[in-house]
Amino acid sequence: MNKEHGIATTHLFTFEGADEFDLYTRDFCPAIGIDEDPVTGSANGALAGYLYVEHFLEANKTHTLTISQGQTMNRPGTVYVTVKPHGQSPIIEVAGAASITIEGKLF
């Protein structure tokens, strides 16, 4: 379905069962050759913006979300997303730690 509609990824989220986290997410991208991305900062940042503009998050208030992703793949990660009010275009800041899993050079 993603290929048919020209969509690179499908980012799913839930507020339920996330325990010490605000959200739990998964990101599927088979249309671009990746079954599932373990941790996706850009998608989680976009998700936080969506939650803000669609009023899942209280307006005119700064929110800091702790998002868990990758547990089902045994590659768990945490993304910290801050949403700052700025009219209909909130300012989104994404943070977290990263690990190099592969390194190479292109010639």
Rosetta blueprint (number, residue, H / E / L):
1 M L
2 N H
3 K H
4 E H
5 H H
6 G L
7 I L
8 A L
9 T L
10 T E
11 H E
12 L E
13 F E
14 T E
15 F L
16 E L
17 G L
18 A L
19 D L
20 E L
21 F L
22 D L
23 L E
24 Y E
25 T E
26 R E
27 D E
28 F E
29 C E
30 P H
31 A H
32 I H
33 G L
34 I E
35 D E
36 E E
37 D E
38 P L
39 V L
40 T L
41 G H
42 S H
43 A H
44 N H
45 G H
46 A H
47 L H
48 A H
49 G H
50 Y H
51 L H
52 Y H
53 V H
54 E L
55 H L
56 F L
57 L L
58 E L
59 A L
60 N L
61 K L
62 T L
63 H E
64 T E
65 L E
66 T E
67 I E
68 S E
69 Q E
70 G L
71 Q H
72 T H
73 M H
74 N L
75 R L
76 P L
77 G E
78 T E
79 V E
80 Y E
81 V E
82 T E
83 V E
84 K E
85 P L
86 H L
87 G L
88 Q L
89 S L
90 P L
91 I E
92 I E
93 E E
94 V E
95 A E
96 G L
97 A L
98 A L
99 S L
100 I L
101 T L
102 I L
103 E L
104 G L
105 K L
106 L L
107 F L
